[in-house]
Amino acid sequence: MLRYLAKRFLLILPTIFVPLIMVFLLLRLAPGDPAGMMLGDQATADQLAALRAELGLDQPLPVQFLLWLKGIFTLDLGNSIFFREPVMEVIPRYAGVTILLTLVALTLAIVIGVVMGVISALNRNNPVDRGVVTSAVLGISLPEFWFALLLIFLFSVTLRWFPVSGWTPPSAGLIAFGASIFLPALALGIRQSALMTRMMRSSMLDVMDEPYITTARAQGLPERKVIGSYAMRTASIPVLTVAGLAAGYMLGGAVAIEIVFALPGLGRMLVEAVARRDYPLVEGGVLTISLVLAVLNLVIDLLYAVLDPRIRYQ
């Protein structure tokens, strides 16, 4: 296990640095003068020169790259141009919202996908099965932002069960926090839950024909135990693979949901930082997303061994 973890940590490095290097090059090779865009048309030549020196833009590109690498390894990501604060202090204020949103959305997607997939598989080819499959196809087809607007109209404007927008941190109380994050998380996770429903249904249908399921039933085990302890445990492994892909999709796609629900999240912050050409903040945001995604995928890989004892990591 330790050898496997060491290998995975080494593989995490490309996952983190490849998008960071791409962002570094794209930001600096984009047309226009970043210092001029940040300071505006009224800036003097001395002000522009001072800002270029502060950002290191007066140095050759290879020197900028080495200084940028040094900042990452020393955890000195510089100061945000807009906030005038260290990036390491700005990022946590926004990253916590996106991470919580993604985790809640991923949890909802897994629960909905597994439950609906099992129900569909156990009622194969009857009206319940057809209804679940149709709903899953519809869920895959709907864009998240459209579904978010539909949820707001139904549950916030019409029924008044949830707030229309805004963010309440967990420190303000679990009920208030749950009310503010449920609709955004559901909107973000509904498409992935539809994918997991189809995957779970297909996997359950395959598992139910396996000899060990027939043997368990022949031994007189209750059907609930056969389904829950044997069939679902094995059938859930492909769903974990989809969950790993869904985590990355949700982290990247959270920006639309954060804008619709006015959440102060990392995706919304990145969009605004790119518009302001706030280099340090953009690079810090991409680094945070890469780290969170790498950790989530590592956790999901380790869960394979929990669901299937035949899997061993070496």
Secondary structure by P-SEA (a helix, b strand, c coil): caaaaaaaaaaacccccaaaaaaaaaaaaccccaaaaaacccccaaaaaaaaaaacccccaaaaaaaaaaaaaaccccccccccccaaaaaaacaaaaaaaaaaaaaaaaaaaaaaaaaaaaacccaaaaaaaaaaaaaaaccaaaaaaaaaacccccccccccbbbbcccccaaaaaaacaaaaaaacaaaaaaaaaaaaaaaaaaaacaaaaaaaaacccaaaaaaccaaaaaaaaaaaaaaaaaaaaaaaaaaaaaaaccccaaaaaaaaaaacaaaaaaaaaaaaaaaaaaaaaaaaaaccccccccccc
